[in-house]
Every structure is written in C-alpha cells, then in structure tokens.
Amino acid sequence: MPVYKLKVNGQTLSVDADDNTPVLWVLRDHFDLVGTKFGCGIGQCGACTIHVDGVATRSCLLPVSAATDMEITTIEGLSKNASHPIQLAWKEVDVPQCGYCQAGQMMTAAAFIKNNTTPNTSEIRDAMSGNICRCAAYNRIEKAVELAAN
Ligand code: FES
C-alpha cells in the first residue's frame, strides 16, 4: 500500500493506506483523532465534517489519495483548550444532548461564521441544514451559532 503524508492540525502525519480509504478512517484508526465521527458514510449526515483548506468537508467522502496537499483541521485542532468562539458558545448554550453529531456540527458552524459574521436565522439554518442531529437540538445549535458569530 502507498504511504500518504497528510497535514493534520499543523502536523505532517504519514499513513500506509489504500488510495480510496476515506480520510475519516485515516483520522480515527491511524491517527487516533476520534473526535471526527462516523454517521452514515455516504455524505448525508455531517457527523464526519472536518475543514480542508478551511472549507467544511465530509471526511467520509474524501479519499486519502486526494488529501495530501491540503490543510486538514479536525475538532481536536480547531483551537487550544476548546476556546474557539463556536466551542465557547456551544458550552454557554449547553447544546449537546447525546453529543454524537456535535463535532461535525461545530466544524460546519466554525467554517460558516468565518465567512459570515452577522448571519440571520435563515442563513444559519441553511448553513447547518446538512448536519443531522437525532436528538433534534436544532434550536440550541442555531442559538449557539448566532452567539458565536456576534
Ligand atoms: Fe460522513 Fe455521514 S459520516 S456525512
């Protein structure tokens, strides 16, 4: 199997993997970055969202062979001591119920507020609409995104 070098959270890491191995599994199984979650594996739920060159990306759909020259950020690398405005707002609003989808939610939200610092409710709903929450914490998610952006 080929060896791929990935830039993850500011570090260059190597992995021996098949070309089509999703970055999700490289992060979790090879780099022990288990904050990124597996939900559906087919790009439908958003649980596996990471940043690739600053853009919210579904890591279950990204083959390792396509990720070598990109800056990958996971929830573990979003900030030091969970101090990103999104993480602080998530705590303030007490968003999670079961918590499983929350890393993906926060990664989508963090990429969104970087480009829109004054989002209205409809823009927040639109931006977050691809991230499914089985506990239906959508109202608290919206509130936290709004708080973090302002
Ligand atoms: Fe990637 Fe659901 S696990 S979108």
Backbone and ligand atoms as CSV (ligand in chain L), in Angstrom:
chain,resi,resn,atom,element,x,y,z
A,1,MET,N,N,0.849,-1.203,0.000
A,1,MET,CA,C,0.000,0.000,0.000
A,1,MET,C,C,0.882,1.249,0.000
A,2,PRO,N,N,0.426,2.307,-0.674
A,2,PRO,CA,C,1.229,3.526,-0.688
A,2,PRO,C,C,1.215,4.242,0.664
A,3,VAL,N,N,2.279,5.027,0.883
A,3,VAL,CA,C,2.334,5.851,2.091
A,3,VAL,C,C,1.929,7.269,1.715
A,4,TYR,N,N,0.955,7.786,2.419
A,4,TYR,CA,C,0.492,9.162,2.196
A,4,TYR,C,C,0.891,10.019,3.375
A,5,LYS,N,N,1.296,11.262,3.040
A,5,LYS,CA,C,1.583,12.239,4.093
A,5,LYS,C,C,0.446,13.251,4.113
A,6,LEU,N,N,-0.150,13.424,5.273
A,6,LEU,CA,C,-1.261,14.374,5.408
A,6,LEU,C,C,-0.885,15.459,6.403
A,7,LYS,N,N,-1.342,16.684,6.126
A,7,LYS,CA,C,-1.134,17.789,7.075
A,7,LYS,C,C,-2.378,17.895,7.935
A,8,VAL,N,N,-2.263,17.491,9.172
A,8,VAL,CA,C,-3.428,17.446,10.066
A,8,VAL,C,C,-3.145,18.263,11.320
A,9,ASN,N,N,-3.969,19.245,11.555
A,9,ASN,CA,C,-3.849,20.089,12.753
A,9,ASN,C,C,-2.418,20.614,12.925
A,10,GLY,N,N,-1.812,21.025,11.789
A,10,GLY,CA,C,-0.491,21.634,11.831
A,10,GLY,C,C,0.674,20.657,11.853
A,11,GLN,N,N,0.380,19.364,11.833
A,11,GLN,CA,C,1.457,18.366,11.839
A,11,GLN,C,C,1.417,17.562,10.555
A,12,THR,N,N,2.572,17.098,10.084
A,12,THR,CA,C,2.575,16.188,8.940
A,12,THR,C,C,2.608,14.758,9.472
A,13,LEU,N,N,1.597,13.979,9.075
A,13,LEU,CA,C,1.466,12.613,9.554
A,13,LEU,C,C,1.463,11.666,8.359
A,14,SER,N,N,2.031,10.488,8.534
A,14,SER,CA,C,2.094,9.509,7.444
A,14,SER,C,C,1.169,8.344,7.709
A,15,VAL,N,N,0.623,7.823,6.626
A,15,VAL,CA,C,-0.242,6.656,6.762
A,15,VAL,C,C,-0.049,5.732,5.560
A,16,ASP,N,N,-0.070,4.455,5.861
A,16,ASP,CA,C,0.027,3.422,4.844
A,16,ASP,C,C,-1.411,2.959,4.578
A,17,ALA,N,N,-1.967,3.345,3.445
A,17,ALA,CA,C,-3.395,3.045,3.237
A,17,ALA,C,C,-3.711,2.912,1.756
A,18,ASP,N,N,-4.804,2.199,1.464
A,18,ASP,CA,C,-5.296,2.131,0.081
A,18,ASP,C,C,-5.691,3.529,-0.396
A,19,ASP,N,N,-5.574,3.760,-1.696
A,19,ASP,CA,C,-5.886,5.076,-2.277
A,19,ASP,C,C,-7.265,5.592,-1.885
A,20,ASN,N,N,-8.223,4.680,-1.848
A,20,ASN,CA,C,-9.611,5.104,-1.636
A,20,ASN,C,C,-10.049,5.129,-0.174
A,21,THR,N,N,-9.130,4.876,0.735
A,21,THR,CA,C,-9.523,4.913,2.150
A,21,THR,C,C,-10.019,6.306,2.496
A,22,PRO,N,N,-11.227,6.417,3.043
A,22,PRO,CA,C,-11.711,7.754,3.406
A,22,PRO,C,C,-10.861,8.380,4.513
A,23,VAL,N,N,-10.643,9.679,4.398
A,23,VAL,CA,C,-9.872,10.401,5.413
A,23,VAL,C,C,-10.473,10.178,6.806
A,24,LEU,N,N,-11.794,10.036,6.882
A,24,LEU,CA,C,-12.448,9.750,8.165
A,24,LEU,C,C,-11.765,8.596,8.897
A,25,TRP,N,N,-11.507,7.504,8.175
A,25,TRP,CA,C,-10.931,6.312,8.820
A,25,TRP,C,C,-9.446,6.470,9.070
A,26,VAL,N,N,-8.788,7.266,8.234
A,26,VAL,CA,C,-7.372,7.543,8.494
A,26,VAL,C,C,-7.257,8.321,9.802
A,27,LEU,N,N,-8.098,9.339,9.957
A,27,LEU,CA,C,-8.060,10.150,11.176
A,27,LEU,C,C,-8.335,9.294,12.408
A,28,ARG,N,N,-9.388,8.506,12.333
A,28,ARG,CA,C,-9.827,7.753,13.505
A,28,ARG,C,C,-8.922,6.544,13.794
A,29,ASP,N,N,-8.664,5.738,12.765
A,29,ASP,CA,C,-7.995,4.459,13.004
A,29,ASP,C,C,-6.477,4.548,12.994
A,30,HIS,N,N,-5.940,5.502,12.243
A,30,HIS,CA,C,-4.478,5.585,12.147
A,30,HIS,C,C,-3.912,6.710,13.006
A,31,PHE,N,N,-4.626,7.831,13.104
A,31,PHE,CA,C,-4.080,8.982,13.834
A,31,PHE,C,C,-4.727,9.154,15.207
A,32,ASP,N,N,-5.669,8.288,15.530
A,32,ASP,CA,C,-6.341,8.320,16.837
A,32,ASP,C,C,-7.044,9.661,17.103
A,33,LEU,N,N,-7.514,10.305,16.047
A,33,LEU,CA,C,-8.286,11.548,16.196
A,33,LEU,C,C,-9.767,11.167,16.090
A,34,VAL,N,N,-10.304,10.712,17.198
A,34,VAL,CA,C,-11.634,10.103,17.176
A,34,VAL,C,C,-12.768,11.100,17.425
A,35,GLY,N,N,-12.422,12.378,17.480
A,35,GLY,CA,C,-13.479,13.392,17.605
A,35,GLY,C,C,-14.330,13.457,16.353
A,36,THR,N,N,-13.759,13.119,15.215
A,36,THR,CA,C,-14.497,13.080,13.951
A,36,THR,C,C,-15.284,11.776,13.914
A,37,LYS,N,N,-16.591,11.896,13.741
A,37,LYS,CA,C,-17.460,10.722,13.916
A,37,LYS,C,C,-17.957,10.131,12.595
A,38,PHE,N,N,-18.191,8.821,12.634
A,38,PHE,CA,C,-18.842,8.128,11.529
A,38,PHE,C,C,-20.345,8.105,11.802
A,39,GLY,N,N,-21.111,8.606,10.828
A,39,GLY,CA,C,-22.559,8.525,10.963
A,39,GLY,C,C,-23.136,7.634,9.887
A,40,CYS,N,N,-23.070,8.109,8.650
A,40,CYS,CA,C,-23.714,7.382,7.550
A,40,CYS,C,C,-22.699,6.810,6.553
A,41,GLY,N,N,-21.572,7.469,6.406
A,41,GLY,CA,C,-20.560,7.011,5.463
A,41,GLY,C,C,-20.860,7.330,4.009
A,42,ILE,N,N,-21.951,8.037,3.760
A,42,ILE,CA,C,-22.315,8.349,2.368
A,42,ILE,C,C,-22.602,9.850,2.166
A,43,GLY,N,N,-22.037,10.669,3.024
A,43,GLY,CA,C,-22.148,12.111,2.815
A,43,GLY,C,C,-23.486,12.728,3.154
A,44,GLN,N,N,-24.293,12.018,3.944
A,44,GLN,CA,C,-25.652,12.510,4.196
A,44,GLN,C,C,-25.868,13.158,5.566
A,45,CYS,N,N,-24.999,12.895,6.533
A,45,CYS,CA,C,-25.353,13.301,7.906
A,45,CYS,C,C,-24.504,14.431,8.476
A,46,GLY,N,N,-23.263,14.569,8.023
A,46,GLY,CA,C,-22.400,15.651,8.503
A,46,GLY,C,C,-21.603,15.333,9.757
A,47,ALA,N,N,-21.776,14.142,10.331
A,47,ALA,CA,C,-21.054,13.802,11.573
A,47,ALA,C,C,-19.544,13.800,11.375
A,48,CYS,N,N,-19.105,13.563,10.147
A,48,CYS,CA,C,-17.675,13.408,9.864
A,48,CYS,C,C,-17.025,14.700,9.368
A,49,THR,N,N,-17.694,15.835,9.552
A,49,THR,CA,C,-17.206,17.095,8.967
A,49,THR,C,C,-15.877,17.544,9.577
A,50,ILE,N,N,-14.948,17.872,8.698
A,50,ILE,CA,C,-13.648,18.448,9.071
A,50,ILE,C,C,-13.460,19.693,8.210
A,51,HIS,N,N,-12.368,20.411,8.408
A,51,HIS,CA,C,-12.028,21.506,7.497
A,51,HIS,C,C,-10.889,21.045,6.588
A,52,VAL,N,N,-11.064,21.306,5.305
A,52,VAL,CA,C,-10.000,21.037,4.343
A,52,VAL,C,C,-9.715,22.367,3.653
A,53,ASP,N,N,-8.507,22.869,3.889
A,53,ASP,CA,C,-8.166,24.224,3.444
A,53,ASP,C,C,-9.237,25.221,3.886
A,54,GLY,N,N,-9.726,25.044,5.088
A,54,GLY,CA,C,-10.680,25.981,5.681
A,54,GLY,C,C,-12.132,25.765,5.302
A,55,VAL,N,N,-12.393,24.805,4.435
A,55,VAL,CA,C,-13.763,24.571,3.959
A,55,VAL,C,C,-14.336,23.327,4.658
A,56,ALA,N,N,-15.576,23.443,5.158
A,56,ALA,CA,C,-16.229,22.299,5.792
A,56,ALA,C,C,-16.390,21.182,4.767
A,57,THR,N,N,-15.892,19.991,5.115
A,57,THR,CA,C,-15.803,18.880,4.154
A,57,THR,C,C,-16.172,17.574,4.844
A,58,ARG,N,N,-16.872,16.710,4.132
A,58,ARG,CA,C,-17.260,15.405,4.699
A,58,ARG,C,C,-16.115,14.419,4.514
A,59,SER,N,N,-15.505,14.060,5.606
A,59,SER,CA,C,-14.303,13.230,5.507
A,59,SER,C,C,-14.609,11.796,5.097
A,60,CYS,N,N,-15.889,11.389,5.169
A,60,CYS,CA,C,-16.233,10.023,4.728
A,60,CYS,C,C,-16.196,9.915,3.210
A,61,LEU,N,N,-16.247,11.062,2.523
A,61,LEU,CA,C,-16.258,11.038,1.051
A,61,LEU,C,C,-14.923,11.431,0.441
A,62,LEU,N,N,-13.944,11.770,1.296
A,62,LEU,CA,C,-12.657,12.253,0.783
A,62,LEU,C,C,-11.617,11.137,0.836
A,63,PRO,N,N,-11.190,10.642,-0.339
A,63,PRO,CA,C,-10.168,9.588,-0.323
A,63,PRO,C,C,-8.821,10.138,0.118
A,64,VAL,N,N,-8.078,9.347,0.842
A,64,VAL,CA,C,-6.782,9.792,1.350
A,64,VAL,C,C,-5.865,10.243,0.212
A,65,SER,N,N,-5.988,9.610,-0.948
A,65,SER,CA,C,-5.113,9.952,-2.075
A,65,SER,C,C,-5.370,11.361,-2.608
A,66,ALA,N,N,-6.533,11.938,-2.277
A,66,ALA,CA,C,-6.859,13.291,-2.757
A,66,ALA,C,C,-6.591,14.360,-1.700
A,67,ALA,N,N,-6.047,13.954,-0.561
A,67,ALA,CA,C,-5.958,14.888,0.566
A,67,ALA,C,C,-4.529,15.273,0.931
A,68,THR,N,N,-3.575,14.886,0.101
A,68,THR,CA,C,-2.183,15.030,0.521
A,68,THR,C,C,-1.659,16.461,0.549
A,69,ASP,N,N,-2.150,17.329,-0.312
A,69,ASP,CA,C,-1.594,18.686,-0.321
A,69,ASP,C,C,-2.495,19.685,0.383
A,70,MET,N,N,-3.355,19.212,1.237
A,70,MET,CA,C,-4.344,20.085,1.855
A,70,MET,C,C,-4.104,20.220,3.348
A,71,GLU,N,N,-4.572,21.342,3.889
A,71,GLU,CA,C,-4.503,21.548,5.343
A,71,GLU,C,C,-5.782,21.000,5.952
A,72,ILE,N,N,-5.642,19.956,6.713
A,72,ILE,CA,C,-6.807,19.336,7.351
A,72,ILE,C,C,-6.875,19.788,8.811
A,73,THR,N,N,-8.071,20.186,9.217
A,73,THR,CA,C,-8.288,20.524,10.629
A,73,THR,C,C,-9.440,19.685,11.149
A,74,THR,N,N,-9.226,19.066,12.293
A,74,THR,CA,C,-10.292,18.294,12.941
A,74,THR,C,C,-10.754,19.068,14.177
A,75,ILE,N,N,-11.771,18.543,14.828
A,75,ILE,CA,C,-12.263,19.196,16.045
A,75,ILE,C,C,-11.145,19.329,17.082
A,76,GLU,N,N,-10.221,18.373,17.097
A,76,GLU,CA,C,-9.122,18.434,18.066
A,76,GLU,C,C,-8.189,19.612,17.770
A,77,GLY,N,N,-8.147,20.040,16.495
A,77,GLY,CA,C,-7.230,21.113,16.118
A,77,GLY,C,C,-7.921,22.456,15.934
A,78,LEU,N,N,-9.207,22.521,16.216
A,78,LEU,CA,C,-9.943,23.770,15.990
A,78,LEU,C,C,-9.416,24.893,16.861
A,79,SER,N,N,-9.009,24.569,18.081
A,79,SER,CA,C,-8.490,25.596,18.991
A,79,SER,C,C,-7.721,24.915,20.103
A,80,LYS,N,N,-7.017,25.734,20.868
A,80,LYS,CA,C,-6.371,25.204,22.075
A,80,LYS,C,C,-7.407,25.270,23.200
A,81,ASN,N,N,-7.506,24.253,23.982
A,81,ASN,CA,C,-8.396,24.222,25.153
A,81,ASN,C,C,-9.850,24.540,24.823
A,82,ALA,N,N,-10.311,24.082,23.673
A,82,ALA,CA,C,-11.712,24.280,23.282
A,82,ALA,C,C,-12.133,25.741,23.409
A,83,SER,N,N,-11.275,26.657,22.931
A,83,SER,CA,C,-11.544,28.080,23.126
A,83,SER,C,C,-12.002,28.798,21.856
A,84,HIS,N,N,-12.304,28.059,20.809
A,84,HIS,CA,C,-12.867,28.683,19.609
A,84,HIS,C,C,-14.232,29.262,19.973
A,85,PRO,N,N,-14.598,30.429,19.409
A,85,PRO,CA,C,-15.900,31.029,19.733
A,85,PRO,C,C,-17.072,30.058,19.591
A,86,ILE,N,N,-16.981,29.159,18.624
A,86,ILE,CA,C,-18.056,28.171,18.462
A,86,ILE,C,C,-18.082,27.226,19.662
A,87,GLN,N,N,-16.934,26.788,20.105
A,87,GLN,CA,C,-16.896,25.862,21.245
A,87,GLN,C,C,-17.367,26.552,22.522
A,88,LEU,N,N,-16.987,27.822,22.700
A,88,LEU,CA,C,-17.439,28.562,23.883
A,88,LEU,C,C,-18.952,28.746,23.855
A,89,ALA,N,N,-19.482,29.077,22.674
A,89,ALA,CA,C,-20.935,29.266,22.549
A,89,ALA,C,C,-21.668,27.946,22.784
A,90,TRP,N,N,-21.087,26.851,22.297
A,90,TRP,CA,C,-21.714,25.535,22.483
A,90,TRP,C,C,-21.849,25.223,23.977
A,91,LYS,N,N,-20.793,25.583,24.727
A,91,LYS,CA,C,-20.835,25.341,26.180
A,91,LYS,C,C,-21.852,26.261,26.843
A,92,GLU,N,N,-21.811,27.520,26.451
A,92,GLU,CA,C,-22.709,28.531,27.043
A,92,GLU,C,C,-24.175,28.139,26.855
A,93,VAL,N,N,-24.500,27.697,25.645
A,93,VAL,CA,C,-25.893,27.341,25.339
A,93,VAL,C,C,-26.219,25.906,25.789
A,94,ASP,N,N,-25.164,25.142,26.134
A,94,ASP,CA,C,-25.351,23.751,26.562
A,94,ASP,C,C,-26.053,22.965,25.452
A,95,VAL,N,N,-25.477,23.002,24.272
A,95,VAL,CA,C,-26.126,22.462,23.073
A,95,VAL,C,C,-26.346,20.950,23.094
A,96,PRO,N,N,-25.335,20.141,23.413
A,96,PRO,CA,C,-25.485,18.713,23.130
A,96,PRO,C,C,-26.499,17.998,24.004
A,97,GLN,N,N,-27.107,16.981,23.429
A,97,GLN,CA,C,-27.897,16.048,24.234
A,97,GLN,C,C,-27.067,14.762,24.288
A,98,CYS,N,N,-27.115,13.920,23.257
A,98,CYS,CA,C,-26.233,12.743,23.280
A,98,CYS,C,C,-24.813,13.127,22.892
A,99,GLY,N,N,-24.667,14.154,22.056
A,99,GLY,CA,C,-23.345,14.677,21.719
A,99,GLY,C,C,-22.698,14.091,20.481
A,100,TYR,N,N,-23.245,13.025,19.942
A,100,TYR,CA,C,-22.546,12.304,18.872
A,100,TYR,C,C,-22.264,13.166,17.642
A,101,CYS,N,N,-23.203,13.971,17.239
A,101,CYS,CA,C,-23.059,14.755,16.000
A,101,CYS,C,C,-22.348,16.084,16.213
A,102,GLN,N,N,-22.013,16.412,17.470
A,102,GLN,CA,C,-21.645,17.787,17.789
A,102,GLN,C,C,-20.309,18.245,17.204
A,103,ALA,N,N,-19.344,17.348,17.086
A,103,ALA,CA,C,-18.074,17.770,16.482
A,103,ALA,C,C,-18.314,18.213,15.043
A,104,GLY,N,N,-19.092,17.429,14.316
A,104,GLY,CA,C,-19.414,17.790,12.933
A,104,GLY,C,C,-20.207,19.081,12.867
A,105,GLN,N,N,-21.135,19.245,13.794
A,105,GLN,CA,C,-21.928,20.486,13.829
A,105,GLN,C,C,-21.004,21.689,14.041
A,106,MET,N,N,-20.092,21.558,15.000
A,106,MET,CA,C,-19.202,22.680,15.324
A,106,MET,C,C,-18.244,22.990,14.177
A,107,MET,N,N,-17.780,21.957,13.469
A,107,MET,CA,C,-16.869,22.212,12.351
A,107,MET,C,C,-17.602,22.932,11.219
A,108,THR,N,N,-18.838,22.533,10.964
A,108,THR,CA,C,-19.624,23.242,9.935
A,108,THR,C,C,-19.862,24.680,10.368
A,109,ALA,N,N,-20.239,24.855,11.629
A,109,ALA,CA,C,-20.539,26.197,12.140
A,109,ALA,C,C,-19.305,27.093,12.125
A,110,ALA,N,N,-18.148,26.539,12.495
A,110,ALA,CA,C,-16.920,27.340,12.541
A,110,ALA,C,C,-16.545,27.839,11.143
A,111,ALA,N,N,-16.682,26.975,10.145
A,111,ALA,CA,C,-16.372,27.397,8.768
A,111,ALA,C,C,-17.381,28.446,8.308
A,112,PHE,N,N,-18.621,28.284,8.720
A,112,PHE,CA,C,-19.674,29.211,8.306
A,112,PHE,C,C,-19.445,30.609,8.883
A,113,ILE,N,N,-19.195,30.725,10.190
A,113,ILE,CA,C,-19.088,32.073,10.782
A,113,ILE,C,C,-17.790,32.788,10.385
A,114,LYS,N,N,-16.844,32.024,9.854
A,114,LYS,CA,C,-15.627,32.669,9.349
A,114,LYS,C,C,-15.974,33.554,8.152
A,115,ASN,N,N,-16.960,33.124,7.372
A,115,ASN,CA,C,-17.337,33.858,6.159
A,115,ASN,C,C,-18.575,34.719,6.330
A,116,ASN,N,N,-19.274,34.559,7.444
A,116,ASN,CA,C,-20.483,35.362,7.679
A,116,ASN,C,C,-20.553,35.683,9.163
A,117,THR,N,N,-20.124,36.890,9.510
A,117,THR,CA,C,-20.046,37.240,10.936
A,117,THR,C,C,-21.355,37.831,11.458
A,118,THR,N,N,-22.293,38.081,10.568
A,118,THR,CA,C,-23.588,38.599,11.025
A,118,THR,C,C,-24.728,37.801,10.382
A,119,PRO,N,N,-24.755,36.505,10.617
A,119,PRO,CA,C,-25.773,35.691,9.948
A,119,PRO,C,C,-27.161,35.889,10.562
A,120,ASN,N,N,-28.182,35.840,9.713
A,120,ASN,CA,C,-29.545,35.836,10.248
A,120,ASN,C,C,-29.985,34.370,10.419
A,121,THR,N,N,-31.165,34.194,11.026
A,121,THR,CA,C,-31.620,32.835,11.349
A,121,THR,C,C,-31.727,31.966,10.114
A,122,SER,N,N,-32.222,32.551,9.057
A,122,SER,CA,C,-32.392,31.745,7.847
A,122,SER,C,C,-31.047,31.310,7.259
A,123,GLU,N,N,-30.050,32.188,7.332
A,123,GLU,CA,C,-28.711,31.823,6.838
A,123,GLU,C,C,-28.095,30.729,7.726
A,124,ILE,N,N,-28.312,30.830,9.029
A,124,ILE,CA,C,-27.787,29.808,9.948
A,124,ILE,C,C,-28.453,28.464,9.645
A,125,ARG,N,N,-29.761,28.485,9.499
A,125,ARG,CA,C,-30.487,27.229,9.206
A,125,ARG,C,C,-29.994,26.615,7.910
A,126,ASP,N,N,-29.812,27.462,6.922
A,126,ASP,CA,C,-29.355,26.993,5.621
A,126,ASP,C,C,-27.949,26.371,5.742
A,127,ALA,N,N,-27.056,27.091,6.434
A,127,ALA,CA,C,-25.665,26.626,6.559
A,127,ALA,C,C,-25.583,25.315,7.332
A,128,MET,N,N,-26.471,25.142,8.310
A,128,MET,CA,C,-26.397,23.967,9.187
A,128,MET,C,C,-27.314,22.831,8.718
A,129,SER,N,N,-28.031,23.052,7.617
A,129,SER,CA,C,-29.077,22.098,7.229
A,129,SER,C,C,-28.541,20.719,6.832
A,130,GLY,N,N,-27.266,20.625,6.496
A,130,GLY,CA,C,-26.708,19.331,6.108
A,130,GLY,C,C,-26.196,18.518,7.286
A,131,ASN,N,N,-26.300,19.064,8.491
A,131,ASN,CA,C,-25.830,18.340,9.677
A,131,ASN,C,C,-27.036,17.847,10.471
A,132,ILE,N,N,-27.181,16.542,10.488
A,132,ILE,CA,C,-28.340,15.931,11.145
A,132,ILE,C,C,-28.063,15.736,12.640
A,133,CYS,N,N,-29.078,16.021,13.460
A,133,CYS,CA,C,-28.992,15.772,14.902
A,133,CYS,C,C,-30.175,14.898,15.294
A,134,ARG,N,N,-29.904,13.666,15.728
A,134,ARG,CA,C,-31.008,12.750,16.058
A,134,ARG,C,C,-31.720,13.143,17.326
A,135,CYS,N,N,-31.073,13.976,18.163
A,135,CYS,CA,C,-31.756,14.467,19.370
A,135,CYS,C,C,-32.544,15.735,19.053
A,136,ALA,N,N,-32.423,16.221,17.816
A,136,ALA,CA,C,-33.138,17.430,17.381
A,136,ALA,C,C,-32.810,18.641,18.250
A,137,ALA,N,N,-31.516,18.867,18.457
A,137,ALA,CA,C,-31.076,20.031,19.233
A,137,ALA,C,C,-30.951,21.269,18.335
A,138,TYR,N,N,-31.734,21.309,17.297
A,138,TYR,CA,C,-31.558,22.355,16.276
A,138,TYR,C,C,-31.725,23.769,16.831
A,139,ASN,N,N,-32.664,23.971,17.728
A,139,ASN,CA,C,-32.851,25.331,18.260
A,139,ASN,C,C,-31.624,25.802,19.027
A,140,ARG,N,N,-31.044,24.902,19.814
A,140,ARG,CA,C,-29.854,25.290,20.584
A,140,ARG,C,C,-28.653,25.476,19.655
A,141,ILE,N,N,-28.580,24.677,18.609
A,141,ILE,CA,C,-27.483,24.834,17.640
A,141,ILE,C,C,-27.575,26.226,16.998
A,142,GLU,N,N,-28.764,26.592,16.572
A,142,GLU,CA,C,-28.951,27.912,15.947
A,142,GLU,C,C,-28.574,29.038,16.908
A,143,LYS,N,N,-29.019,28.876,18.151
A,143,LYS,CA,C,-28.726,29.896,19.163
A,143,LYS,C,C,-27.222,30.040,19.375
A,144,ALA,N,N,-26.521,28.912,19.439
A,144,ALA,CA,C,-25.080,28.932,19.674
A,144,ALA,C,C,-24.332,29.525,18.484
A,145,VAL,N,N,-24.765,29.219,17.285
A,145,VAL,CA,C,-24.098,29.792,16.097
A,145,VAL,C,C,-24.281,31.316,16.113
A,146,GLU,N,N,-25.483,31.746,16.434
A,146,GLU,CA,C,-25.774,33.174,16.495
A,146,GLU,C,C,-24.901,33.853,17.554
A,147,LEU,N,N,-24.787,33.224,18.724
A,147,LEU,CA,C,-23.985,33.770,19.812
A,147,LEU,C,C,-22.516,33.859,19.409
A,148,ALA,N,N,-22.007,32.817,18.762
A,148,ALA,CA,C,-20.595,32.782,18.381
A,148,ALA,C,C,-20.273,33.817,17.311
A,149,ALA,N,N,-21.226,34.063,16.446
A,149,ALA,CA,C,-20.976,34.993,15.347
A,149,ALA,C,C,-20.972,36.441,15.828
A,150,ASN,N,N,-21.657,36.711,16.933
A,150,ASN,CA,C,-21.800,38.109,17.368
A,150,ASN,C,C,-20.810,38.506,18.458
L,1,FES,FE1,FE,-19.871,11.436,6.523
L,1,FES,FE2,FE,-22.369,10.957,7.417
L,1,FES,S1,S,-20.480,10.011,8.020
L,1,FES,S2,S,-21.701,12.549,6.080
